[in-house]
Amino acid sequence: MTIILFIIIFGAVVIAHEFGHFLLAKANGIHVVEFAVGMGPTLLSFGKGGTKYSLKLFPIGGACMFEGEDGLQTKEGETGEGSFLNASVWGRISTVVAGPIFNFILAFIIALVMVNMTDFIAIRDPVATQVAEGGGAEAAGLQDGDRIVSINGEKLCLYQEISLYMQATYRGGDLEVVYERGGERYTTMLTPQYDEASGIYLLGVMNADFVEARGIDTLKYAWYEMRYSVKATYKSLGMIFRGKVSRQDVAGPVGIAVNVVGKTYDTAKEYGWQSVLLSMLNITLMLSVNLGILNLLPIPALDGGRLVFLLVEVIRGKPVPPEKEGMVHFVGLMFFMVLMVFIFFNDLSNIFMKQG
């Protein structure tokens, strides 16, 4: 079951991403040579409209390959009218960014489905339903029922964003907290207190009231849920760059399948299929947002790396020579191949360590 769920989740995320590229390529008259789901040897394939659609052996990626991109030419070895290089620069930009954008669209749709499962998802506003005695919030003057609007200028929409801020952003010192009480806004300085049990600093507020989203509010809270996933992703990346995340906290496809999908399924199945569905949707949402953000990073071989060259073309008024750009992306691809090997062995190491 873990394998099946992993394939479904990764398949949905990858197909959404590549379909974004595919759709905008068609709209801009770019010839899609191959639309592939998975990596490695081809299991199944068929051709239609000049495009090869294929299913690969390993369900950990995909590709939407365009004619003229990185030296990929027609069978005759000449660049045709449908070449990626012949499309307008803005047509190419829209085609490149469409993949990540479709990941965000998928994430929003999933969040909308989750929010409508109100009997199973815990949606909580950033309201201090209970202020802990002796905590930083009480010392700062907060009271039960106060709604926390922002922390150090960062707007809050969901209660879990408080914990995210304290774990991923807080670096010590006092915090400027804006809160609402009785329709009025107030500002106070709050000193978080260190909690030995959790190992993090806490504001000293708790929330136990769940929101029942109905009607138009489901769209609002779906946006909030997706927004939270986006914030959690880029804040986690920031923690990695600052050395706040160990290799045990990083997972690749194998680690996600075993330690995330598998263990989440084992826990959720005890509460019924609705709980399993919600848990898998949440994982899919997070992975889709992760893929969208990671692909926008300005790294060679990723969509963000290609976007950099296209923006340079906009500024210069002429493209970077294709052979030079292709070489840069090739180096980036080799780097990711090495990185994938490292992540694979890191996943195995983490799995055996946790089992031990």
N, C-alpha and C positions, 0 to 999 in steps of 0.2 A: 504493500500500500504506500509506503514511503516513496518508493521509486516512481509509482504511478502519479502520486501527487506532485512530486518534484518535476516530472516531465510536463505535467499539465501547467504548473505555475510558470516554469521557465519558458515553456512554449508560448503561453499567452503573452508574457512580457516581451519576448524576442519578436514574435509575429507582429505585435503592435508597433514596435520600433521599426522593423523593416518595412511594414506596410505603409508607414508614414513616408519613408524614402520613396517607396514604389509609387504611391499615389501622386506625390508632387513631381516625380520624374515624368510620369505620364502626362501630367498637366502641362509640363514645360517642354514636351516633345523630346524627352531624353529616352534613348533606347535602353531598356533594362535587359541585360544579357542573361542574368540568372538571379532568381529569387530563391535563396536557400535558407532552410531552417535546420539548425544543428551544424556541427563541424565534423571534419574527417571524411571517410569514404561515403559515397552516395548509396543509400538504400533503395530509394524510389525516385523516379523523375519522369517528367513529361514536358512536352513543349507546346506552347500556345501563343499565337500572336508574336512570334519571334523571341519569346522569353522562355528560358528553361526553368521550370519549377522543380526543386529537388528537396528531398528529406535526407539529412545526413545521419550518421551513426551516433555521434555524441551530442546529446541535447543540451549543450552549454553555450550556444551562440547562434549566429546566423549572418547572412550577408545579402545585400541588394547591390549587385555589381552592374555598373553602367559602362556602356561603350565609350571608349576614349579616356576612361578614368585610370590613371596610373599605367598608361601604355596599353590598356586592353582595347584592341581594335576589332574591326570586322574580319570575317573569314578571309577576305581578299587582302587584308593587311592595310587597308586604307580607312581613313576616318570618314564615316558616313554622316548624313544629315542629322541623324539622331545622336551624334556624339555628345557626351557630357561637355566637352570643350567648346562645342558650337552653340550651346545654350547661353542666354544672357547671364551676366554675373549675378543678377538678383534672382534669376531662375535657379541657378546653381546653389545660391545661398539658401533659398527656401527649401530646396530639395535636401540639403544637408541638415538643416535644423529641424526638418519635419519629423525625423526619427525621434529625437528627444521630446519634441512637443507631443507626439502621439503617446509617448510614455506617460506624460503628465495628464493627457486626456483619459487614458485608461485608468490612471490612479484616481482621478476625480469620479469616474463612473463607478469604480469599486467602492470608493468612500461613500457615494450616494446610496449604493445598495446596502452598505453596512449601517449607515445612519437610519435607514428605514427598517432595519432589524432591531427596533427599539427594545424588544424584550430581552436582547442578548448583548447589546453593546452598552458600555457605561460612558455616556457623554456627560461631562461635568464642566460647568462654567468656572472661571477662576474666582470663586467666591469662598471666603473664609467662613465656612459654616461653624467652625470651632477654632478658636485661638488658644494655642497651648499655653498653659500656665508657666511663667518663668522664661518663655521663649523670646526671641528677638521681636516678633510681631507684637506681643503684648507690651513690651517695653517701649515700642515705637508708637503705641496708642491705637493699634488696630483692634476692632471689636468683631464679635460674631456677626456675620451677615455682610461685612464689608466686601465689596467687589474690587479685586486688584486689577487695575487698568494697565499698568506698565511697571517694569523694573529697570532702572537706569535708562529709561527712554525706549526700551524694547516692549512693544505692545503685546499683551497676552489675550488670547481668545479661548484657550482651554486650560483647565486646571493643571494637566500634566506638563504644560509649558513652564510652570514654576520649577518643577524638579529638573527639567531639561536645562533650564538656565543655571541652576545651582551646580549641576554636574559638569556641564560643558562650557559655561561662560564665566562663572564667578571665579575671581582670582584674588579674593581677599578685600577687606575694607568694608566701609559702610555702603549701603545701597539706597538710592533714591526711589521710593515707592510711591506711585500715584494710585489712589484708591477712591471708590465712590461710596458714599453713605447718605441715604435719604435723598438721592438725586443731586447731591453736591459732590464736587471733587476736592480732594485734599492731597497734600504732599507731605511725606515724612521721611526721615532718615532712619534706616533699619540696620541693625548689626546682626547678621546671621550667627547662629551658634553651632559649634561643631558637635555632631552626634557620633559617639564612639561606636554604636552598634552598626550603623550604616556606613560609617567612614566618610560622610559628606557633611557640608554645612546646610542647615535648615533655616527657613524663614520662621517656622513655628506656627503654621496654619494647616488645617485639615479640611477636607471636603468630603461629604458623604451624600450629597444631593445630586441625583441623576436627572438630566434633562430629557424630556420626551419631545423629540422634534416632530413637528407636524407641518404639512403644507409647504409653504415657501421656506420655512425654517430648515427643512431638510437640505436644501441647496446651500444655505449658509453654513450649516454644520459640516456638510460634506467638504466644503471649501476649507473650513477650519481643520478638519482631519488631514486633508492633503497638505495643507500649509504646515501642519505640525511635522509630517513626514519629511517635507523639504527641509525644514529647519533642523530636524534631527540628523539628516544626512550631511548637510554642509557643516554643522557643528562637529559631527563625528570626524569628518575629514580634517577639520581644524585641529582636533585633539590628536589625530595621527601625525600631522605635520609638527605639532609641538612636542611629540614624544610622550603623550599622555595615555597612549593605547599600546598595550603589549601585543606580541604576535599571537598570544592565546585568545585575544579578543577579535582577531581578524579571521574571516572565514571565506573560502572559495566555494565552488559548486559542491564539492564533496562534503565540506563542513556544513554548508547550508542544508543539504539533503539529510544528513545524519543528525546534526546537533540542533537544527532549527525546525525543519519540516517534520522529521521523524519524531523528535521528542515532543513537539507541540501537538502532533496528532495523537500520540499516546496519552497525553494529558487531557486533551479536549474530548476524546471519544468517550470518556467516562460520563460526560454530561449530555451526550446525544449528538445527532448529526448536525443540528443547527450550530452547536458550539464548534464542531469541526469546520463547518463551512465558514463561519465568521473568522476563525483563526487562520484558515488558509487564504481567505480574502485579504486579511490584514498583512500576511507575509507577501502576497502578490503586490499589494499597494506599495509596501516598503521597497520591494525589489524593483518595481517599475520606476519609482521616484529615484532610487539609487542609480539605475541604468541611465535615466534621463540626465541626471546631474553629472555623473562620471563622463558621459559622452560629450558633454559641453566643455570639459576641461581642455585648455589649449595644449594638448599633448599630441605629437605626431601619431598618425594612424587612427586616432579617434575623430569623431565628427567635429569636436572643438578645434583640433589641429588643422583640419581641412578648412574650417571656417576662418582661421587666422590667415591662411593664404588667400582666401577669397576677399577678405577685408583689405589685405595688402593690395590686391588687384584693384579694388575700388579706389583706394587712395592714390596708387601709382597711375591708374588709368590703363594699365596693361597687365596681363597675367605673368606670374612667375613661370619660367620655362617648365613644361610638364615633366621633363626628365629629372630636373633638380627637385621639384616637389615630390615626385615619385620616390626618389632616393631617400628623402627625409622620412616619408611615411614607411618605407621599407625598414629603415633603421628602427623606427618606432615599433613596427610589427615584430621585429626580432626581439626587442626589449620585452614586449608583452608575452612572447613565447617563453622566454626565460622566466619572467615573472609568474606565468601560469604553472610552470614546473615547480617553482619555489612554493607557491600557494598550495599546490597539490600535496606536496610533502608536509607542508605546515598543517594542512587539514588532517592528514593521517596521524601526525604527531599529536595533535590536540585530541583526536578521537581516542587514541590508545592511552593518552594521559588521563582522560576523564573516565575511561573504562577501568583503568588501573586504580 
